[in-house]
Amino acid sequence: MMTLPGRQERGRVQVLRFIGFKSVSIASLSTRMVPHEAKLGSGAGRSFALCDADLRVSRRSNPAYEPKAKTRRVTMSHNSFGHLFRVTTFGESHGPAIGCVVDGCPPLIPITEAEIQLELDRRRPGQSRYTTQRQEPDEVRIVSGVFVDEASGEQVTTGTSIGLMIDNVDQRSKDYSDIKDKYRPGHADFTYDVKYGIRDYRGGGRSSARETAMRVAAGAIARKVVPGLKVRGALVQMGPHKIDRDNWDWEEVSRNPFFCPDAKAAAFYADYLDGIRKSGSSIGAVLEIVAEGVPEGLGAPIYGKLDADIAAALMSINAVKGVEIGEGFGAAELSGEDNADEMRAGNDGKPLFLTNHAGGILGGISTGQPVVARFAVKPTSSILSPRATVTRSGGEAEMFTKGRHDPCVGIRAVPVGEAMVACVLADHYLRHRGQVGVVEPRWPFGR
Ligand SMILES: Cc1cc2nc3c(=O)[nH]c(=O)nc-3n(C[C@H](O)[C@H](O)[C@H](O)COP(=O)(O)O)c2cc1C
């Protein structure tokens, strides 16, 4: 928002007249300008778009105003995240393909389609009766940014933008025909319509969690950017039922369909979720991501905090309603004595932290301890029992799901959470290197 000087105001008047406003004066203009990627018109050599408030003002001053679809332009330019390791995703659930561009990845990092596919296969639906039976093979293609390194014979990143594509092959539009004019409770149908005035109702369009496949693909590359980084995730609670943390075994995570590190809890979840699935209902979950091998020093003070960026990244995943770092909300129940991560001199040139209530981050900067984040995923909104809703035209209706759905979307969100944490860590690793250079751990100081 900024005040337009006279020359630009004159330009805006020209634009308003150009798009159909006949009686426009400089005095009737609100003095607001929004940058716009599409060139709507150019006043005084600048391109800009009109925001709704402008149109309202103009409408008042022009009784003959007739709304035209082409005059209502709103941007949705929020499809990228990260600064130096920057991921942009595109595509809808029922479009021909989904894809992403990973920009800023350093050169000479070995990467194959098979490695990316391995991660995608962990997220893929239809692998057990506890996830949706949609069959999306999610076969990834690398379409740019890699080349065979003559020295090693390996396919490596070139440092240019890496393009990844997945064709959509299991689109059954008929499953979604009922939601064309009705808003599904718990979905983004109403909000997309109210914001954009148009929505791709087939499978949720852009709001579909199909988009998260591209995050997982980008995450597979991010994992390789930080040397020695290991990012793993697990389901630690389903509904009100928490795992027994004393039973935690990482090996167990790949042995059951829930990504659950507690074999006993996984056996319980099998019966529990079967009951929920058969009744056509759904349930929420809590997932935990642990990143080991995170170098100390990643993250920056105040507005570049590592924990803030991780929280934002996890919160951006579909259906996520809460994020905790380290002790999280549990820290509110602890005393200062219990929460303090006491330190002792380690024998590897690093301090030895006796506990990790902070989740590996202090002052927004990594300590070198494992970074630990948890996130809560709401129950799947698509359920079989009818729920009250409204229609596009303002009527009241009932809505239930006929299509295929996950009884607990938390399960498939595990690889997505891992990928988002990996992307944030890769970004901060490059940002740290850009600002500070390659710094070997220097502690203890002053010897
Ligand atoms: C991996 C994954 C799969 C999902 N699958 C479904 C699904 O089958 N049915 C459904 O109702 N929601 C599903 N969701 C959640 C919706 O995409 C999400 O609730 C919806 O877009 C509204 O966004 P919000 O919950 O973030 O507000 C899934 C989420 C994730 C992370």
PDBQT file of the ligand as one rigid body, heavy atoms in Angstrom, charges set to zero:
ROOT
HETATM    1  C1  LIG A 501      -1.485 -36.693   2.944  1.00  0.00    +0.000 C 
HETATM    2  C2  LIG A 501      -2.839 -36.071   3.125  1.00  0.00    +0.000 A 
HETATM    3  C3  LIG A 501      -3.957 -36.664   2.558  1.00  0.00    +0.000 A 
HETATM    4  C4  LIG A 501      -5.221 -36.100   2.719  1.00  0.00    +0.000 A 
HETATM    5  N1  LIG A 501      -6.313 -36.764   2.201  1.00  0.00    +0.000 NA
HETATM    6  C5  LIG A 501      -7.562 -36.309   2.516  1.00  0.00    +0.000 A 
HETATM    7  C6  LIG A 501      -8.717 -37.063   2.158  1.00  0.00    +0.000 A 
HETATM    8  O1  LIG A 501      -8.652 -38.144   1.555  1.00  0.00    +0.000 OA
HETATM    9  N2  LIG A 501      -9.928 -36.555   2.503  1.00  0.00    +0.000 N 
HETATM   10  C7  LIG A 501     -10.064 -35.373   3.216  1.00  0.00    +0.000 A 
HETATM   11  O2  LIG A 501     -11.177 -34.989   3.568  1.00  0.00    +0.000 OA
HETATM   12  N3  LIG A 501      -8.975 -34.641   3.561  1.00  0.00    +0.000 NA
HETATM   13  C8  LIG A 501      -7.751 -35.077   3.232  1.00  0.00    +0.000 A 
HETATM   14  N4  LIG A 501      -6.643 -34.337   3.617  1.00  0.00    +0.000 N 
HETATM   15  C9  LIG A 501      -6.826 -33.019   4.263  1.00  0.00    +0.000 C 
HETATM   16  C10 LIG A 501      -7.384 -31.963   3.326  1.00  0.00    +0.000 C 
HETATM   17  O3  LIG A 501      -6.535 -31.798   2.190  1.00  0.00    +0.000 OA
HETATM   18  C11 LIG A 501      -7.524 -30.629   4.066  1.00  0.00    +0.000 C 
HETATM   19  O4  LIG A 501      -8.193 -30.843   5.277  1.00  0.00    +0.000 OA
HETATM   20  C12 LIG A 501      -8.313 -29.617   3.262  1.00  0.00    +0.000 C 
HETATM   21  O5  LIG A 501      -7.627 -29.279   2.102  1.00  0.00    +0.000 OA
HETATM   22  C13 LIG A 501      -8.586 -28.323   4.051  1.00  0.00    +0.000 C 
HETATM   23  O6  LIG A 501      -7.410 -27.723   4.466  1.00  0.00    +0.000 OA
HETATM   24  P1  LIG A 501      -7.046 -27.533   6.021  1.00  0.00    +0.000 P 
HETATM   25  O7  LIG A 501      -7.496 -28.766   6.746  1.00  0.00    +0.000 OA
HETATM   26  O8  LIG A 501      -5.553 -27.381   6.017  1.00  0.00    +0.000 OA
HETATM   27  O9  LIG A 501      -7.766 -26.309   6.500  1.00  0.00    +0.000 OA
HETATM   28  C14 LIG A 501      -5.363 -34.881   3.453  1.00  0.00    +0.000 A 
HETATM   29  C15 LIG A 501      -4.225 -34.283   4.017  1.00  0.00    +0.000 A 
HETATM   30  C16 LIG A 501      -2.968 -34.871   3.876  1.00  0.00    +0.000 A 
HETATM   31  C17 LIG A 501      -1.782 -34.225   4.519  1.00  0.00    +0.000 C 
ENDROOT
TORSDOF 0
